[in-house]
């Protein structure tokens, strides 16, 4: 009953920017944190950024200074502003939602992913 939907991926040249959006919806949604993960071909899924309900943020070292995570609490939407993109940023980006309360037995939810491709 929790829906997590990402958007904003696409093709961009190195040095360009993209903004990803993720909206979580569902009844009695009590979000602890939302974040972004990415998975490049042949690699594991790694955490890119996380935003807690308190406002605390975490970033992977590889994106610090280039990516910014933010949230619109009223919309249960988290954004990932990606600047100075590099070819190594190419991956499928997944939105992750972790709730304080279990919903239908679950407390973690994932979006379907959105492809980000950065060309050289």
C-alpha positions in Angstrom: 0.0 0.0 0.0 3.1 2.2 -0.1 4.0 3.7 -3.5 7.4 5.1 -4.2 7.7 6.7 -7.6 10.9 8.3 -9.0 11.2 10.6 -11.9 13.7 12.9 -13.5 16.3 10.6 -14.9 17.6 11.0 -18.4 20.6 11.5 -20.6 23.0 14.4 -19.9 26.5 15.3 -20.9 29.3 15.4 -18.5 29.3 18.5 -16.4 25.5 18.9 -16.7 22.8 18.6 -14.1 19.7 16.6 -13.4 17.2 16.7 -10.6 15.5 13.5 -9.5 12.3 13.4 -7.6 10.8 10.7 -5.5 7.3 10.8 -4.0 6.1 8.4 -1.4 2.4 7.8 -0.8 0.3 5.7 1.4 -2.0 5.7 4.3 -0.5 6.3 7.8 2.9 7.0 6.3 5.4 7.9 9.0 8.8 8.4 7.3 12.0 8.1 9.2 14.2 8.7 6.3 14.3 8.8 2.5 17.2 8.4 0.3 18.8 7.6 -3.0 20.8 4.6 -4.0 22.3 3.8 -7.4 23.4 0.7 -9.2 25.7 0.8 -12.1 26.0 -2.2 -14.5 28.0 -5.0 -12.9 28.2 -3.2 -9.5 26.4 -3.4 -6.2 23.7 -1.0 -5.2 25.3 1.8 -3.2 23.8 4.5 -1.1 24.2 8.0 -2.6 22.4 10.2 -0.1 20.0 10.0 2.8 17.7 12.5 4.4 16.3 11.9 7.9 13.1 13.5 9.1 15.2 15.5 11.5 16.9 17.1 8.6 20.2 15.3 9.0 21.8 14.3 5.7 24.3 11.8 4.6 26.2 11.7 1.4 28.5 9.2 -0.3 32.0 10.6 -0.6 31.8 10.2 -4.4 29.0 12.8 -4.6 29.8 15.2 -1.8 29.9 18.8 -3.1 28.0 17.8 -6.3 24.7 16.3 -5.2 22.2 17.8 -2.8 19.3 15.9 -1.2 16.3 17.9 -0.1 12.7 17.2 0.8 9.2 18.7 0.6 7.6 17.3 3.7 4.1 18.4 2.7 4.4 16.4 -0.5 6.4 13.4 1.0 8.8 14.1 -1.8 12.6 13.9 -1.8 14.8 15.4 -4.4 18.3 14.8 -5.6 19.9 17.7 -7.3 22.9 16.4 -9.3 25.4 18.9 -10.6 28.7 18.5 -12.3 27.7 15.0 -13.4 30.4 12.6 -14.4 30.2 9.5 -16.6 30.8 7.4 -13.5 27.5 8.7 -12.1 25.7 6.6 -14.8 23.4 4.2 -13.0 19.9 3.3 -12.2 18.9 5.5 -9.3 16.5 4.1 -6.7 14.5 5.9 -4.1 14.4 4.3 -0.7 11.9 5.0 2.0 12.1 3.8 5.6 9.2 4.3 7.9 9.0 4.5 11.7 6.0 2.2 11.7 5.6 -1.0 9.8 3.0 -0.9 6.9 1.6 -4.3 6.0 4.6 -5.8 7.8 7.2 -3.7 6.1 9.2 -0.6 7.0 11.3 -0.2 3.9 10.1 0.5 0.4 11.8 1.0 -2.9 10.9 2.8 -6.1 11.2 1.2 -9.5 14.4 3.1 -10.4 15.1 5.8 -12.9 18.0 5.7 -15.4 20.7 8.4 -15.3 23.1 8.3 -18.2 26.0 10.7 -18.3 27.9 10.8 -21.6 31.5 11.8 -22.1 
